Amino acid sequence: MYVLVAGGGKVGLNLARELIARDREVTLIESNHVRFRILEEELEHVVQHGDATEIWVLERAGIQRADLVIAVTGDDEDNILISQVAKEKYGVPRVVARVNNPRNLEYFKLLDAQPAFSATDLILRLIEHEVPEYGLVQLLALDEEHIEIIELEVAQNAEVVGRQVQDIDLPDGALIISVVREDVGFVPKGDSVIEAGDEIMVVLDPSLEQEITLRFGVPGPAV
């Protein structure tokens, strides 16, 4: 797999490090000359100096053969442009874009640059994860594949309480993949019994989110 990373800030650098550690071929593009020199000292030939919004810079970096382009500069306009060029001009199979301002998230989605992620949005989801009255937390959404992973807390009055996983009639397109109980997580088996207060992780078709939420109940007082 060949990965092209645009933006050599902390996010870009850490991504490049992790990808290299996993034996992926990586090129990191950084426009700031001072920052480029710092990155070059650590990553050497992996780093190229240039503006990733310019076609010749992307082509020099080998975007024509890239399997994945990651746009993580500090400028949303640059990330949008890089994503658009990667998708529309070079047909890169996978494009991931950083959204610095969450208000711009919808513009990234219009470009079909998926997944687009907002650090602010991720932090809010972590906050929701710590506040049980939110009920459901979307952990991951892959719009192109029509798949998402959600986590929810089983309510006291939920219809699934006391039932074995194999006896829970989930709709096609939904699967329980993990259970956390008293801070201990496990992958459920067919005879695993669901208890009130369990934190359930479900992979599902996004269209099923409301149905699944109702199936496991909304956290609240027992009836």
C-alpha positions in Angstrom: 0.0 0.0 0.0 1.3 3.4 -0.9 0.0 6.3 1.3 0.4 10.0 0.5 0.1 12.3 3.5 -0.4 16.1 2.9 0.6 18.1 6.0 3.5 17.6 8.3 2.1 18.9 11.5 1.7 16.7 14.6 -1.1 14.7 13.0 0.7 14.1 9.8 4.0 13.2 11.5 2.4 10.8 13.8 0.5 9.2 11.0 3.6 8.8 8.9 5.5 7.2 11.9 2.7 4.7 12.5 2.4 3.8 8.8 6.1 3.4 8.4 6.1 1.2 11.5 3.5 -1.0 9.8 5.7 -1.4 6.7 3.6 0.9 4.5 5.2 3.0 1.8 4.7 6.6 2.7 5.4 10.1 1.3 4.8 13.1 3.6 4.4 16.5 2.0 5.2 19.7 4.0 5.1 23.2 2.6 6.8 25.1 5.5 10.6 25.0 4.8 11.6 25.1 8.5 9.1 22.3 9.4 10.3 20.3 6.4 13.9 20.4 7.7 12.8 19.1 11.1 10.8 16.3 9.5 13.6 15.4 7.2 16.0 14.9 10.1 13.7 12.2 11.4 12.1 10.7 8.4 14.7 11.5 5.7 13.7 10.6 2.2 10.0 10.0 3.2 9.5 13.8 3.3 9.1 16.1 0.3 9.0 19.9 0.4 6.2 21.6 -1.5 2.6 22.8 -1.5 0.3 19.8 -1.8 -2.4 21.9 -3.4 -0.2 22.1 -6.5 -0.6 19.4 -9.1 3.1 19.1 -9.9 3.9 18.6 -6.2 1.4 15.8 -5.9 2.6 14.1 -9.1 6.2 14.3 -8.0 5.1 12.6 -4.8 3.4 9.8 -6.9 -0.2 10.5 -6.4 -0.9 8.6 -9.6 -0.2 5.3 -7.8 -1.4 6.2 -4.4 -3.8 3.8 -2.7 -4.7 6.3 0.0 -4.4 10.1 0.3 -4.6 11.7 3.7 -5.1 15.5 3.8 -4.3 16.8 7.3 -3.0 20.3 6.8 -4.1 23.1 9.1 -6.2 24.7 6.3 -9.7 23.3 5.5 -9.6 24.9 2.0 -6.3 23.1 1.2 -7.7 19.8 2.5 -10.8 20.2 0.4 -8.8 20.9 -2.7 -6.3 18.1 -2.1 -9.2 15.7 -1.5 -11.0 16.8 -4.7 -8.0 16.5 -6.9 -7.1 13.0 -5.4 -10.7 11.8 -6.0 -11.6 13.4 -9.3 -8.4 13.8 -11.2 -6.4 10.8 -10.1 -9.1 8.4 -9.0 -7.4 7.6 -5.7 -9.4 4.7 -4.1 -9.4 6.1 -0.6 -9.2 9.7 0.7 -9.2 10.8 4.3 -9.5 14.4 5.2 -9.0 16.4 8.4 -11.7 19.0 9.2 -10.2 21.8 11.3 -13.5 23.7 11.6 -16.5 21.3 12.3 -18.7 23.8 10.5 -17.0 22.8 7.3 -17.7 19.1 7.7 -20.7 19.1 5.3 -18.5 20.6 2.5 -16.1 17.7 2.8 -19.0 15.2 2.6 -20.3 16.9 -0.5 -16.9 16.1 -2.1 -17.3 12.4 -1.3 -14.0 12.5 0.6 -14.9 9.9 3.2 -14.2 9.5 6.0 -13.8 13.2 6.8 -13.0 13.7 10.5 -13.2 16.6 12.9 -11.0 16.6 16.0 -13.7 18.7 17.7 -16.4 16.2 16.8 -14.3 13.3 18.1 -13.7 15.1 21.4 -17.5 15.7 21.7 -18.1 12.0 21.1 -15.6 11.2 23.9 -17.5 13.5 26.2 -20.8 11.8 25.2 -19.2 8.5 26.0 -18.7 9.6 29.6 -22.3 10.9 30.0 -24.8 8.0 30.0 -27.9 10.1 29.4 -26.8 10.6 25.8 -27.8 6.9 25.4 -26.0 6.2 22.0 -22.6 7.1 20.8 -21.6 6.8 17.1 -18.0 5.5 17.2 -17.4 5.2 13.5 -19.3 5.8 10.3 -18.1 4.6 6.9 -20.6 6.2 4.6 -19.3 4.7 1.4 -19.7 1.2 2.8 -23.0 2.0 4.5 -21.7 0.8 7.8 -21.4 2.4 11.2 -20.4 1.2 14.7 -22.4 2.5 17.7 -22.2 2.0 21.4 -25.2 2.2 23.7 -26.1 1.4 27.2 -28.8 -1.3 27.9 -31.7 0.3 29.8 -33.3 -1.4 32.8 -36.6 -1.8 30.9 -35.1 -2.9 27.6 -36.6 -6.0 26.0 -33.2 -7.6 25.6 -32.4 -7.7 29.3 -32.0 -11.3 30.6 -31.9 -12.8 27.1 -29.1 -14.7 25.4 -27.5 -13.0 22.4 -28.6 -15.9 20.2 -32.2 -15.3 21.1 -32.2 -11.5 20.4 -34.0 -11.0 17.1 -31.8 -8.3 15.5 -32.7 -7.2 12.0 -30.5 -8.2 9.1 -27.6 -5.8 8.9 -26.9 -5.5 12.6 -24.5 -7.5 14.8 -23.4 -7.3 18.4 -19.6 -7.3 18.4 -18.7 -6.5 22.1 -20.1 -6.1 25.6 -18.6 -4.0 28.4 -19.8 -5.0 31.9 -18.3 -3.4 35.0 -15.4 -2.0 33.0 -14.5 -5.5 31.6 -15.1 -6.0 27.9 -15.7 -9.3 26.0 -16.8 -10.6 22.7 -20.3 -12.2 23.3 -21.0 -15.8 22.5 -24.4 -17.1 21.5 -25.2 -18.0 25.1 -24.0 -14.7 26.6 -26.8 -13.1 28.6 -27.4 -9.3 28.2 -27.8 -7.4 31.5 -29.1 -3.9 32.2 -26.3 -1.4 32.3 -24.2 -3.3 29.8 -22.5 -1.2 27.2 -23.1 -2.8 23.8 -21.2 -2.2 20.6 -23.1 -2.9 17.5 -22.0 -2.8 13.8 -25.0 -2.0 11.6 -26.4 -0.4 8.5 -27.0 3.3 9.4 -30.7 3.0 8.5 -31.2 0.6 11.4 -29.9 3.0 14.1 -33.3 4.1 15.4 -34.6 0.5 15.5 -31.6 -0.8 17.4 -31.7 2.1 19.8 -35.3 1.2 20.7 -34.5 -2.5 20.9 -31.9 -1.8 23.7 -34.0 0.9 25.3 -33.3 4.5 26.2 -31.5 4.8 29.6 -33.9 5.8 32.3 -35.6 4.6 35.4 -36.7 1.0 35.6 -40.4 0.2 35.1 
